[in-house]
Amino acid sequence: MNDLKSIAATPLARLPMVSSDEREYSGNLVIFDLDGVITSEEAYWDAAGLTLHELCFSPRYWNIEQSVLSANGRYTPAVTAEESRTLSRALFPEAEILELKARAINSNWDTCYTVVCLHLIDLLSSVPDLPGLMPLKPWDAEWLVGFREQVVRRGRMDGMAGHRFQGDRKFQGDHKGRPYYTRLISLFDLPVFEGYVGLGLINRLDLYASDLLGFPIEGVFSRYSPFWAFCQDIFQEWYLGDDLYTQTYGHAPAQPGKPGCIHFEQPLLPVEMVQSTLATLRQRQFVLGIATGRTYQEAIFPLDMYGLSHYFDKEHIATYDYVERAEALLRARGDQTLLGKPHPFQFLVAVDQSYSDIELLRESLESKGVPLPQPGAPQPGDSKPSRKMPVKSEHFVVVGDSSSDILGGRSAGAITVAVLTGARTTEARRLLEQNNPDFVIEDITELPELLEKMDSLATIQQLQFADKGKAERLLQRWFARHMRLNPESVTLTPKAVSLNSFNGVYRLNGEDFFFKTHVEEQGIIEEYYHADMLHQAGYNIVRPLQTIHEGGRQMVIYPVVRWPVMFDLVREVETGGKAVAADRDAFETVIAAEKRECERLLAIYEATLTLSTAAEHAQAPIHQLFWHRLAGGRLKNFYQEKFLPFPNDESERHAEKGLAFEELLTCRWTIYDRHGAIIVGKQNQPTLDQLIERASSVLHPAREAMTIIGHGDAHFGNVFLQDRKDYLYFDPAFAGRHSPLLDIVKPFFHNVYATWMYFPQEIAQSLQLSVTVRGSDIFVEHNFELTAIRQAIYETKLYFLYAPLREMLDSRGGLPDDWKEIVWLAMMCCPLLTINLLDEKRIPPAICWLGLAQAIEMGDRAAGDERK
C-alpha cells in the first residue's frame, strides 16, 4: 500500500490536456467513469483472476495444488494476453465478476480483494486446526507457513483447486449442486450483507468470517487492513508488469516475469466511434471529465494509447489518487470513512477540485446538515437512494456502467446515465436498472442525442406528469445552462391545463419566482413574448422579469402571483369544490368577471384596430396555434398512418376494431346528442379531409387583414382573477398584432368546450359514446354536454364579445366575407391539434372520438346556420 508520503507525491496532471481556465461550464459538465464506459475492464479482470491464481498456487502463498507448478516446483506467470485471459477466467469466471460489479464493487483491486477474501475464508473453514492459525495474519510470511502446513495436513484439501465455498458449513445444504455464481448471489443475500454495496459490503467481510469461522475476526478482511495492501501489491504486479511496476514503486516485483495486463488493454468500442462521440460533445460545448477507480497512471495510459486524452479537461479529472490521499488524511485523524465509489467524493472532486480538501468538504456538508456518509451502508429507515443535491448548486451529468456510478453520482446531485456496455448479463442489467438511473443507453455513442433530448423543454414538459422529480432536476440543469441561474430549488406544478406547456416556482437567494414556457415542436416564431405591447395596449398583464427566446428555447420568469387561476376556479365551481364552499357567489363572480373582460377586450380591439398587410400579418405568432399546426408537421405527426380504435364497448359490434385515419378523413359524419337530436348531419356534409383543406387556405397567415393587439392564447390557464373581479393575464407566448377573429378562438373553445381535453379520464367515466360505421358514413351519438358554468361562459362570450365584435368589424369595413370560416375552422384546430387524440397513455378511445366529433362540429359551423 502506498504510504502518505507517496500518495502526496502522486502526479495528477502529467499530460497536457484542455484547461478549463475561467470557463463557466454551468450545466455543461459530463463526468465519465472509464471502465465499462470508455475503456474495457477485461485487463483489470485478468489481473484480478491472475492475482487469485498466484495466491492459490504459488509456493510463496497458499500452495493448495502443486500440479500447476513447473517441474522445478516454481510458480510460472502467464506471459501472453490469451494465456492470461484463459487462466484468469478459469478460476474467476466472468459471471462472478459481474455479480460483484452489480453490487457496486469496483472492477480493479476491490473486485480482486473481495474474491480473494471469500476464497480464503472458505479455505479457512475447512482446515483441521483453525485455532492454531489464530490470530489471522494472511499477509504475514510466518503465518503463511503455518497455513500451508494446515493445507498439507488436510491432504491438499481434497482437490481444493476446484473448491468453491463448499466449506460453508451453515449454508452447504442450500447451495449443493448449484453453479458457483448462483451461490455467490445467495451469499450476498445473507443478513450480514443485506443492504450493503461497494466498500460498505467489503467492510462486512470480517463479520461474515466471524460468523462462519466461529472466532471474532476484526481488521483482517476489511478495507485498508494489512491484507488489503498485501493483495493490492500483487494485483499491481500483474496489472503493471515488471517494468511499469518497478518504475512506479522503485523496486522489482516479488514475482518476476509478469508482462503487465495494462499492455493488453483494448478499447470497449472501436476507437473511431469513441473519438467521434467525444469530439461531438466537445463541439457542442460540453466539458468532459472523469471519475474513475483507476489511479492517474492507469487511467491515462490507455486513454493516451487510444488518442482520447485531449478530449478531457484536466481540471475535472478525479482518479483514485484523490481517494487514497483523502482517506489517508482521515485515517491520520482517526476517521475510517471510505471515500471510494459509491461515495459521492470522487464525483464532487471531478466537479470542483476544491472538494479534495476533505476538511472543507466536511465543513460545507455539515453546514448544510449533511453528514460525510459511509458509502455502501443502508441508512436507517431509508431504503431509497439519497436525492440530496451537492454542496454547491452544480448541475452535471454522470455516465457510468455500474451501481456504484449511479449511486455515487446521484448522491453528488448529478443526473445519472447508465450505459449497458458494462452490464453483460440480464441479471447485471436488472441490478443496474434497479438503482434507478435517470436514463439508460446502450453505449456512449448514444450520449450526444440523449444530452440533446435532456436539454429539450419538450422532454421536461412530458416528464412532469410521469416523473416530476426527474423533470425538476433536468429543469434545474436547464436554468444553469441557458439562463446562468443556480436556484436552490425548482418545483414544477403539473396541471391538466399544461397540455403544451409547464410552469412552476424556483427559489433563488431565498426568494420565489414563477416561470412558464410553452413548447412548440415547430419553433418558427422569432419573437415569443410581447408583454410590453399588451401592457401599452391596456391589458392587465403580469410583466415578466426575464425572458429567453433563442434557438427553440423559450422561458419567461415572473414575480410570484398569489391570485387564483381562473382555470382552477372554474373547475372548482364546476365540480362543487372548496372554492364554492368558501364562496357561494363564485359562479356569479366568474360570470361577472367574464362579462367585464369581454367589454374591456372589445374596447381594446376598437382602439387598436388597423389594417395589416399580408406580409405583416404572416409574422404574427398566433398563426403558430392554427395554420402552422396544420401545415408544419403536427397534423402528420399526430395522425398520419395511425389507427383509431373504436371505444371499448363498441369494438365487439364491428368486424374491424377501428379505422385508419386516412379512411376516416373521407367519411361523412352524423352526430347526435343524448336526446337523439342531430348536431351535425346534412347532405353534402364536408369530410374532415375537406375541412382541413379549406382551413389550410382560409387560415393561411399571408393575407391582408384588420388586426388588433391581442394575447392570442388567453385561455383560463393563462388568467388570474385579481381582486375577485379583474382578469390578470400572463404568458403572452402568442401575443402580437393579429386578426381579432383569431384572438377570440383559443379562450372561446378551451374555456367552454375542452373539459374533456384537460380531464380525459374523469370525463370518460360518465361519457356514453357510440360509433357506427356504414360504408363511408360515420354515426356518433354521445351524452357530453356543457356544465352550467361552461354554458354561462359560452353565452357571455357570445353576447358580449363575439356578436359585438362582428358588428364592430362590419361597421369599420373590416369583416371579411369568410369571417365565419376563419373563426370556426380555427376552432376546429383546437380539438384536433392541441393534443394528440391518439395518445393512448392519456386519451381513452371514447374521448378520442369525442374530440374528433367536436372538430367536425366546429368545422360544420363554419358554413352553418349562425343561430346554431
URWO-V973154 format. One record per residue. RES is the residue in one small letter. SS is DSSP state (@ for helix, = for strand, . for the rest). PHI is phi in radians with two decimals (NA if undefined). PSI is psi in whole degrees, -180 to 180 (NA if undefined). Layout:
# URWO-V973154
<<RES,SS,PHI,PSI> <RES,SS,PHI,PSI>>
This chain:
# URWO-V973154
<<m,.,NA,140> <n,.,-1.14,139> <d,.,-1.49,176> <l,@,-1.09,-37> <k,@,-1.12,-44> <s,@,-1.23,-34> <i,@,-1.10,-45> <a,@,-1.10,-25> <a,.,-1.59,-2> <t,.,-1.11,128> <p,.,-1.26,132> <l,.,-1.92,-6> <a,.,-2.68,66> <r,.,-1.39,-37> <l,.,-1.59,146> <p,.,-1.26,117> <m,.,-2.22,178> <v,=,-1.13,130> <s,.,-1.70,140> <s,.,-1.34,-20> <d,.,0.83,-126> <e,.,-1.74,16> <r,.,-1.05,135> <e,.,-1.58,124> <y,.,-1.88,13> <s,.,-0.58,107> <g,.,1.32,0> <n,.,-1.70,-1> <l,=,-1.50,130> <v,=,-2.12,120> <i,=,-1.81,124> <f,=,-1.80,136> <d,.,-1.29,158> <l,.,-1.68,-61> <d,=,-1.17,128> <g,.,1.47,-5> <v,.,-2.06,-56> <i,.,-1.99,-50> <t,=,-1.69,154> <s,.,-1.41,147> <e,.,-1.58,-3> <e,@,-1.00,-41> <a,@,-1.14,-38> <y,@,-1.14,-42> <w,@,-1.13,-38> <d,@,-1.02,-47> <a,@,-1.11,-36> <a,@,-1.15,-47> <g,@,-1.14,-37> <l,@,-1.22,-34> <t,@,-1.11,-45> <l,@,-1.09,-41> <h,@,-1.08,-46> <e,@,-1.13,-42> <l,@,-1.09,-41> <c,@,-1.19,-40> <f,@,-2.01,-15> <s,.,-1.25,137> <p,.,-1.06,-17> <r,.,-1.27,-25> <y,.,-2.08,-106> <w,.,-1.57,-34> <n,.,0.92,52> <i,.,-1.48,-9> <e,.,-2.72,114> <q,@,-1.44,-12> <s,@,-1.12,-21> <v,@,-1.52,-5> <l,.,-1.44,161> <s,.,-1.27,174> <a,.,-1.05,-30> <n,.,-1.54,9> <g,.,1.39,14> <r,.,-1.74,155> <y,.,-1.51,125> <t,.,-1.95,117> <p,.,-1.16,153> <a,.,-1.15,146> <v,.,-2.12,-19> <t,.,-1.91,162> <a,@,-1.09,-42> <e,@,-1.15,-45> <e,@,-1.11,-41> <s,@,-1.07,-46> <r,@,-1.12,-46> <t,@,-1.09,-48> <l,@,-1.15,-41> <s,@,-1.15,-49> <r,@,-1.25,-25> <a,@,-1.10,-36> <l,@,-1.68,-28> <f,.,-2.30,81> <p,.,-1.09,156> <e,@,-1.08,-34> <a,@,-1.05,-37> <e,@,-1.23,-40> <i,@,-1.05,-46> <l,@,-1.18,-31> <e,@,-1.15,-41> <l,@,-1.16,-41> <k,@,-1.09,-40> <a,@,-1.09,-22> <r,.,-1.59,20> <a,.,1.14,29> <i,.,-1.65,125> <n,.,-1.07,152> <s,.,-1.37,-12> <n,.,-1.52,-125> <w,@,-1.29,-12> <d,@,-1.10,-48> <t,@,-1.07,-46> <c,@,-1.02,-48> <y,@,-1.09,-42> <t,@,-1.08,-48> <v,@,-1.22,-34> <v,@,-1.11,-45> <c,@,-1.07,-44> <l,@,-1.12,-39> <h,@,-1.11,-46> <l,@,-1.17,-42> <i,@,-1.04,-41> <d,@,-1.15,-42> <l,@,-1.10,-42> <l,@,-1.10,-30> <s,.,-1.21,-10> <s,.,-2.03,0> <v,.,-1.25,152> <p,.,-1.26,-27> <d,.,-2.35,74> <l,@,-1.09,-42> <p,@,-0.97,-30> <g,@,-1.19,-15> <l,@,-1.72,2> <m,.,-1.51,143> <p,.,-1.31,151> <l,.,-1.22,130> <k,.,-2.46,67> <p,.,-1.16,-3> <w,.,-1.66,-7> <d,.,-1.67,133> <a,@,-1.08,-42> <e,@,-1.15,-42> <w,@,-1.09,-40> <l,@,-1.10,-33> <v,@,-1.06,-47> <g,@,-1.10,-39> <f,@,-1.12,-44> <r,@,-1.10,-36> <e,@,-1.10,-38> <q,@,-1.15,-35> <v,@,-1.10,-44> <v,@,-1.08,-46> <r,@,-1.09,-30> <r,.,-1.41,3> <g,.,1.22,47> <r,@,1.04,21> <m,@,1.08,30> <d,@,0.94,51> <g,.,1.30,48> <m,@,-1.10,-15> <a,@,-1.00,-30> <g,@,-1.80,8> <h,.,-1.34,128> <r,.,-2.36,94> <f,.,1.03,23> <q,.,-1.27,-15> <g,.,-1.45,4> <d,.,-1.27,90> <r,.,-1.10,-33> <k,.,-1.34,-25> <f,.,-2.15,12> <q,@,-1.05,-41> <g,@,-1.10,-39> <d,@,-1.18,-29> <h,@,-1.74,-10> <k,.,-1.02,131> <g,.,1.39,1> <r,.,-1.74,151> <p,.,-0.99,153> <y,@,-1.05,-42> <y,@,-1.18,-28> <t,@,-1.27,-32> <r,@,-1.16,-36> <l,@,-1.13,-42> <i,@,-1.04,-46> <s,@,-1.12,-36> <l,@,-1.00,-43> <f,.,-1.36,-6> <d,.,-1.54,-3> <l,.,-1.12,151> <p,.,-0.94,-35> <v,.,-1.12,-26> <f,.,-1.82,-8> <e,.,-1.03,126> <g,.,1.51,-4> <y,.,-1.79,145> <v,.,-2.43,166> <g,@,0.99,-140> <l,@,-1.13,-28> <g,@,-1.08,-39> <l,@,-1.17,-44> <i,@,-1.02,-39> <n,.,-1.26,-2> <r,.,-1.63,-4> <l,@,-1.13,-33> <d,@,-1.07,-42> <l,@,-1.18,-40> <y,@,-1.06,-45> <a,@,-1.11,-41> <s,@,-1.05,-44> <d,@,-1.16,-42> <l,@,-1.32,-40> <l,@,-1.56,-17> <g,.,1.41,14> <f,.,-2.24,147> <p,.,-1.22,120> <i,.,-2.00,127> <e,.,-2.53,132> <g,.,1.26,20> <v,.,-1.82,-49> <f,.,-1.91,15> <s,.,-1.61,170> <r,.,-1.12,136> <y,.,1.17,19> <s,.,-1.30,165> <p,@,-0.99,-29> <f,@,-1.19,-32> <w,@,-1.03,-51> <a,@,-1.11,-37> <f,@,-1.07,-49> <c,@,-1.21,-39> <q,@,-1.08,-37> <d,@,-1.15,-42> <i,@,-1.13,-41> <f,@,-1.04,-45> <q,@,-1.12,-34> <e,@,-1.03,-46> <w,@,-1.20,-42> <y,@,-1.28,-45> <l,@,-1.46,-30> <g,@,1.42,169> <d,@,-0.98,-49> <d,@,-1.19,-53> <l,@,-1.15,-36> <y,@,-1.08,-48> <t,@,-1.09,-41> <q,@,-1.12,-38> <t,@,-1.35,-45> <y,@,-1.79,-8> <g,.,1.40,10> <h,.,-2.67,160> <a,.,-1.29,155> <p,.,-1.16,154> <a,.,-1.12,-37> <q,.,-1.97,103> <p,.,-1.31,168> <g,.,1.69,10> <k,.,-1.63,123> <p,.,-1.29,-26> <g,.,1.75,109> <c,@,-1.13,-21> <i,@,-1.06,-28> <h,@,-1.37,-11> <f,@,-1.70,6> <e,.,-0.99,139> <q,.,-2.25,143> <p,=,-1.14,151> <l,.,-1.19,-38> <l,.,-2.15,164> <p,.,-0.91,134> <v,@,-0.96,-39> <e,@,-1.05,-38> <m,@,-1.17,-42> <v,@,-1.16,-45> <q,@,-1.03,-44> <s,@,-1.09,-42> <t,@,-1.13,-48> <l,@,-1.16,-38> <a,@,-1.10,-40> <t,@,-1.07,-44> <l,@,-1.10,-43> <r,@,-1.12,-40> <q,@,-1.10,-29> <r,.,-1.57,17> <q,.,1.24,22> <f,.,-1.42,143> <v,=,-1.74,128> <l,=,-1.87,132> <g,=,-2.26,179> <i,=,-2.40,139> <a,=,-2.32,105> <t,.,-2.31,152> <g,.,-1.34,-5> <r,.,-1.37,152> <t,.,-1.27,168> <y,@,-1.01,-46> <q,@,-1.03,-45> <e,@,-1.30,-23> <a,@,-1.38,-44> <i,@,-1.31,-33> <f,@,-0.95,-56> <p,@,-1.21,-35> <l,@,-1.11,-41> <d,@,-1.17,-39> <m,@,-1.11,-35> <y,@,-1.55,-4> <g,.,1.27,36> <l,.,-1.96,-10> <s,@,-1.00,-40> <h,@,-1.24,-9> <y,@,-1.36,-16> <f,.,-1.80,143> <d,=,-1.51,123> <k,@,-1.09,-23> <e,@,-1.32,-7> <h,@,-2.23,36> <i,=,-1.98,119> <a,=,-2.11,100> <t,.,-1.65,-179> <y,@,-1.19,-16> <d,@,-1.02,-38> <y,@,-1.09,-41> <v,@,-1.11,-48> <e,@,-1.06,-44> <r,@,-1.10,-47> <a,@,-1.16,-41> <e,@,-1.14,-36> <a,@,-1.10,-41> <l,@,-1.12,-40> <l,@,-1.14,-44> <r,@,-1.11,-35> <a,@,-1.09,-20> <r,.,-1.80,10> <g,.,1.41,16> <d,.,-1.83,121> <q,.,-1.69,15> <t,.,-1.01,136> <l,.,-1.78,134> <l,.,-1.95,3> <g,.,-1.26,164> <k,.,-0.97,141> <p,.,-1.57,18> <h,.,-1.07,144> <p,.,-1.29,-5> <f,@,-0.87,-52> <q,@,-1.10,-38> <f,@,-1.19,-39> <l,@,-1.15,-39> <v,@,-1.12,-39> <a,@,-1.11,-31> <v,@,-1.29,-47> <d,.,-2.60,114> <q,@,-1.18,-11> <s,@,-1.14,-21> <y,@,-1.17,-15> <s,@,-1.19,-17> <d,.,-1.33,99> <i,@,-1.09,-33> <e,@,-1.21,-40> <l,@,-1.09,-43> <l,@,-1.06,-47> <r,@,-1.06,-46> <e,@,-1.08,-41> <s,@,-1.15,-42> <l,@,-1.12,-47> <e,@,-1.15,-31> <s,@,-1.15,-23> <k,.,-1.67,3> <g,.,1.34,20> <v,.,-1.96,117> <p,.,-1.28,160> <l,.,-1.31,103> <p,.,-1.39,157> <q,.,-1.47,123> <p,.,-1.24,148> <g,.,1.39,-2> <a,.,-1.74,137> <p,.,-1.18,142> <q,=,-1.58,138> <p,.,-1.00,129> <g,.,1.22,12> <d,=,-2.42,100> <s,.,-1.58,-7> <k,.,-1.70,148> <p,.,-1.08,149> <s,.,-1.16,141> <r,.,-1.97,15> <k,.,-1.15,140> <m,.,-1.35,160> <p,.,-1.21,179> <v,.,-1.03,-51> <k,.,-1.62,162> <s,.,-1.44,62> <e,.,-1.45,146> <h,.,-2.27,105> <f,=,-2.47,172> <v,=,-2.06,136> <v,=,-1.93,130> <v,=,-2.01,116> <g,=,-2.58,172> <d,.,-2.11,4> <s,.,-2.30,165> <s,@,-1.04,-36> <s,@,-1.13,-35> <d,@,-1.17,-45> <i,@,-1.19,-47> <l,@,-1.14,-46> <g,@,-1.16,-43> <g,@,-1.09,-42> <r,@,-1.11,-44> <s,@,-1.08,-30> <a,.,-1.39,-6> <g,.,1.66,11> <a,.,-1.46,161> <i,=,-1.47,126> <t,=,-1.81,137> <v,=,-2.16,120> <a,=,-1.66,130> <v,=,-1.81,140> <l,@,-1.58,1> <t,@,-1.13,-26> <g,@,-1.66,-7> <a,.,-1.86,96> <r,.,-1.62,-9> <t,.,-2.11,163> <t,@,-1.05,-41> <e,@,-1.15,-41> <a,@,-1.10,-40> <r,@,-1.19,-38> <r,@,-1.08,-46> <l,@,-1.16,-36> <l,@,-1.13,-48> <e,@,-1.25,-23> <q,@,-1.11,-25> <n,.,-1.47,7> <n,.,0.98,57> <p,.,-1.07,153> <d,.,-1.17,-36> <f,=,-2.49,154> <v,=,-2.27,132> <i,=,-2.29,161> <e,.,-1.23,-47> <d,.,-2.71,176> <i,@,-1.23,-14> <t,@,-1.12,-20> <e,@,-1.52,-4> <l,@,-1.16,-45> <p,@,-0.98,-44> <e,@,-1.15,-40> <l,@,-1.12,-44> <l,@,-1.09,-36> <e,@,-1.13,-41> <k,@,-1.15,-42> <m,@,-1.09,-29> <d,.,-1.54,2> <s,.,-1.54,129> <l,@,-1.14,-26> <a,@,-1.13,-38> <t,@,-1.09,-45> <i,@,-1.11,-41> <q,@,-1.04,-42> <q,@,-1.26,-37> <l,@,-1.27,-24> <q,@,-1.02,-28> <f,@,-1.56,-36> <a,@,-1.51,-38> <d,.,-2.60,82> <k,@,-1.06,-41> <g,@,-1.07,-45> <k,@,-1.14,-42> <a,@,-1.05,-40> <e,@,-1.17,-38> <r,@,-1.22,-37> <l,@,-1.12,-38> <l,@,-1.22,-37> <q,@,-1.06,-41> <r,@,-1.14,-39> <w,@,-1.08,-44> <f,@,-1.03,-41> <a,@,-1.15,-42> <r,@,-1.25,-43> <h,@,-1.91,-17> <m,@,-2.18,3> <r,.,0.94,38> <l,.,-1.89,138> <n,.,-2.15,72> <p,.,-1.17,150> <e,.,-1.19,-31> <s,=,-2.67,154> <v,=,-2.30,126> <t,=,-2.19,112> <l,=,-1.37,153> <t,.,-2.16,78> <p,.,-1.10,128> <k,.,-2.35,157> <a,.,-1.04,-30> <v,.,-1.27,-15> <s,.,-1.44,67> <l,.,-1.32,-39> <n,.,-2.35,34> <s,=,-2.69,175> <f,=,-2.66,159> <n,=,-2.64,173> <g,=,2.97,-160> <v,=,-2.31,136> <y,=,-2.08,153> <r,=,-1.93,128> <l,=,-2.35,122> <n,.,0.94,39> <g,.,1.42,2> <e,=,-2.03,140> <d,=,-1.58,142> <f,=,-2.35,144> <f,=,-1.66,139> <f,=,-2.28,154> <k,=,-2.72,147> <t,=,-2.44,156> <h,=,-2.04,129> <v,.,-1.78,121> <e,.,-2.21,129> <e,.,-1.25,-21> <q,.,-1.83,85> <g,.,-1.42,69> <i,.,-1.77,-10> <i,.,-1.53,122> <e,.,-1.30,-49> <e,.,-1.60,123> <y,.,-1.91,-35> <y,.,-2.18,133> <h,.,-2.33,47> <a,@,-1.13,-40> <d,@,-1.08,-41> <m,@,-1.04,-45> <l,@,-1.14,-42> <h,@,-1.04,-45> <q,@,-1.17,-28> <a,@,-1.40,-9> <g,.,1.94,4> <y,.,-1.32,143> <n,.,-1.50,101> <i,=,-2.35,142> <v,.,-1.28,122> <r,.,-1.58,132> <p,.,-1.22,151> <l,.,-1.52,-31> <q,=,-2.74,144> <t,=,-2.38,156> <i,=,-2.39,133> <h,=,-2.61,93> <e,=,-2.64,138> <g,.,0.88,43> <g,.,1.43,2> <r,=,-1.90,121> <q,=,-2.29,133> <m,=,-2.69,141> <v,=,-2.27,138> <i,=,-1.98,130> <y,=,-2.13,160> <p,=,-1.17,154> <v,.,-1.24,129> <v,.,-1.89,131> <r,.,-1.70,-2> <w,.,-1.22,154> <p,=,-1.18,147> <v,=,-1.46,135> <m,@,-1.01,-36> <f,@,-1.00,-47> <d,@,-1.19,-41> <l,@,-1.12,-45> <v,@,-1.14,-38> <r,@,-1.12,-37> <e,@,-1.11,-43> <v,@,-1.08,-42> <e,@,-1.11,-37> <t,@,-1.82,0> <g,.,1.23,39> <g,.,-1.42,-161> <k,@,-1.11,-34> <a,@,-1.09,-36> <v,@,-1.26,-40> <a,@,-1.11,-36> <a,@,-1.42,-24> <d,.,-2.46,98> <r,.,-1.19,-15> <d,.,-1.70,16> <a,@,-1.03,-40> <f,@,-1.03,-51> <e,@,-1.15,-34> <t,@,-1.09,-44> <v,@,-1.10,-46> <i,@,-1.21,-38> <a,@,-1.11,-41> <a,@,-1.16,-38> <e,@,-1.12,-44> <k,@,-1.09,-44> <r,@,-1.07,-40> <e,@,-1.26,-36> <c,@,-1.03,-42> <e,@,-1.17,-40> <r,@,-1.19,-40> <l,@,-1.07,-43> <l,@,-1.07,-39> <a,@,-1.16,-41> <i,@,-1.14,-42> <y,@,-1.02,-46> <e,@,-1.16,-36> <a,@,-1.30,-28> <t,@,-1.86,3> <l,.,-1.17,129> <t,=,-2.77,169> <l,=,-1.54,132> <s,=,-2.00,142> <t,.,-1.24,167> <a,@,-1.05,-41> <a,@,-1.15,-41> <e,@,-1.16,-45> <h,@,-1.15,-32> <a,@,-1.10,-23> <q,.,-1.48,-4> <a,.,-1.15,131> <p,@,-1.05,-26> <i,@,-1.07,-25> <h,@,-1.13,-19> <q,@,-1.03,-29> <l,@,-1.43,-16> <f,.,-2.22,-83> <w,@,-1.07,-43> <h,@,-1.16,-28> <r,@,-1.26,-32> <l,@,-1.26,-45> <a,@,-1.76,-16> <g,.,-1.65,4> <g,.,2.18,-25> <r,@,-1.11,-43> <l,@,-1.00,-48> <k,@,-1.16,-44> <n,@,-1.06,-38> <f,@,-1.30,-42> <y,@,-2.20,-20> <q,.,-1.07,129> <e,.,1.01,31> <k,.,-1.82,161> <f,=,-1.99,133> <l,=,-1.81,109> <p,=,-1.28,148> <f,.,-1.23,159> <p,.,-0.96,150> <n,.,-0.95,-43> <d,.,-1.37,-1> <e,.,-1.82,-21> <s,@,-1.09,-31> <e,@,-1.26,-18> <r,@,-1.47,-7> <h,.,-2.06,145> <a,.,-1.12,-38> <e,.,-1.68,155> <k,.,-1.52,-3> <g,=,3.02,-162> <l,=,-2.27,146> <a,=,-1.28,145> <f,@,-1.06,-37> <e,@,-1.10,-33> <e,@,-1.26,-41> <l,@,-1.09,-33> <l,@,-1.00,-32> <t,.,-1.70,3> <c,.,-1.48,154> <r,=,-1.82,142> <w,=,-1.91,144> <t,=,-2.22,126> <i,=,-2.13,130> <y,=,-1.99,147> <d,.,-1.51,-177> <r,.,-1.19,-15> <h,.,-1.63,0> <g,.,1.55,1> <a,.,-1.31,144> <i,=,-1.39,122> <i,=,-1.54,-45> <v,=,-2.33,135> <g,.,2.66,110> <k,.,-2.79,167> <q,.,-1.11,146> <n,.,1.06,26> <q,.,-1.02,127> <p,.,-1.14,145> <t,.,-1.38,167> <l,@,-1.07,-38> <d,@,-1.05,-43> <q,@,-1.19,-38> <l,@,-1.14,-42> <i,@,-1.13,-42> <e,@,-1.10,-43> <r,@,-1.15,-40> <a,@,-1.11,-37> <s,@,-1.08,-29> <s,@,-1.50,-49> <v,@,-1.14,-38> <l,.,-1.61,8> <h,.,-1.01,132> <p,.,-1.11,-33> <a,.,-1.47,70> <r,.,-2.48,141> <e,.,-1.09,142> <a,=,-2.78,154> <m,=,-1.34,128> <t,=,-2.21,161> <i,=,-2.35,172> <i,=,-1.54,120> <g,=,-2.47,160> <h,.,-1.24,-41> <g,.,1.56,-30> <d,.,-2.47,47> <a,.,-1.52,45> <h,.,-1.21,168> <f,@,-1.14,-18> <g,@,-1.21,-16> <n,@,-1.94,22> <v,=,-2.36,126> <f,=,-1.62,158> <l,=,-1.87,107> <q,=,-1.61,129> <d,.,0.95,30> <r,.,1.09,18> <k,.,-2.57,-27> <d,=,-2.00,139> <y,=,-1.29,135> <l,=,-2.14,111> <y,=,-1.52,153> <f,.,-2.56,179> <d,.,0.91,65> <p,.,-1.41,56> <a,.,-1.09,-32> <f,.,-2.10,24> <a,.,-1.28,159> <g,=,2.73,-162> <r,=,-1.72,116> <h,=,-2.70,178> <s,=,-1.14,134> <p,@,-1.12,-24> <l,@,-1.13,-32> <l,@,-1.41,-33> <d,@,-1.08,-32> <i,.,-1.46,-10> <v,@,-1.21,-55> <k,@,-1.05,-49> <p,@,-1.14,-33> <f,@,-1.13,-55> <f,@,-1.17,-51> <h,@,-1.23,-34> <n,@,-1.37,-20> <v,@,-1.84,-53> <y,.,-1.73,-22> <a,.,-1.62,22> <t,@,-0.94,-41> <w,@,-1.08,-29> <m,@,-1.26,-35> <y,@,-1.53,-30> <f,.,-2.25,60> <p,@,-1.09,-40> <q,@,-1.21,-40> <e,@,-1.16,-46> <i,@,-1.13,-36> <a,@,-1.08,-28> <q,@,-1.14,-34> <s,@,-1.86,-4> <l,.,-1.34,130> <q,.,-1.98,117> <l,=,-2.50,130> <s,=,-2.11,148> <v,=,-2.23,128> <t,=,-2.22,132> <v,=,-2.04,124> <r,=,-2.23,102> <g,.,1.13,-119> <s,.,-1.79,19> <d,=,-1.95,135> <i,=,-2.00,131> <f,=,-2.05,122> <v,=,-2.12,132> <e,=,-2.20,132> <h,=,-2.57,164> <n,.,-1.93,15> <f,.,-1.24,128> <e,.,-2.37,157> <l,.,-1.23,139> <t,.,-1.28,171> <a,@,-1.06,-42> <i,@,-1.20,-38> <r,@,-1.18,-39> <q,@,-1.10,-39> <a,@,-1.17,-39> <i,@,-1.11,-41> <y,@,-1.03,-49> <e,@,-1.16,-37> <t,@,-1.12,-46> <k,@,-1.10,-41> <l,@,-1.09,-46> <y,@,-1.56,-23> <f,@,-1.93,-5> <l,@,-2.36,-54> <y,@,-1.08,-55> <a,@,-1.17,-46> <p,@,-1.10,-35> <l,@,-1.10,-43> <r,@,-1.06,-43> <e,@,-1.17,-40> <m,@,-1.13,-45> <l,@,-1.11,-39> <d,@,-1.14,-42> <s,@,-1.20,-27> <r,.,-1.66,6> <g,.,1.22,26> <g,.,-2.02,15> <l,.,-1.66,109> <p,.,-1.20,158> <d,.,-1.08,-33> <d,.,-1.73,31> <w,@,-1.05,-38> <k,@,-1.12,-40> <e,@,-1.12,-41> <i,@,-1.01,-49> <v,@,-1.14,-52> <w,@,-1.46,-26> <l,@,-1.29,-32> <a,@,-1.16,-39> <m,@,-1.02,-40> <m,@,-1.03,-36> <c,@,-1.12,-26> <c,@,-1.14,-56> <p,@,-1.23,-27> <l,@,-1.41,-35> <l,@,-2.23,-1> <t,.,-1.22,-46> <i,.,-2.23,165> <n,.,-1.45,109> <l,.,-1.15,-15> <l,.,-1.74,15> <d,.,-1.35,96> <e,.,-1.12,-25> <k,.,-1.23,-27> <r,.,-1.93,-33> <i,.,-2.02,113> <p,.,-1.12,154> <p,@,-0.95,-40> <a,@,-1.10,-38> <i,@,-1.19,-36> <c,@,-1.01,-47> <w,@,-1.21,-33> <l,@,-1.12,-42> <g,@,-1.08,-43> <l,@,-1.12,-39> <a,@,-1.10,-39> <q,@,-1.17,-38> <a,@,-1.05,-44> <i,@,-1.11,-42> <e,@,-1.09,-44> <m,@,-1.10,-44> <g,@,-1.10,-36> <d,@,-1.11,-35> <r,@,-1.21,-19> <a,.,-1.04,-31> <a,.,-2.12,9> <g,.,-1.60,-171> <d,.,-1.25,124> <e,.,-1.09,-25> <r,.,-1.23,-18> <k,.,-1.13,NA>>
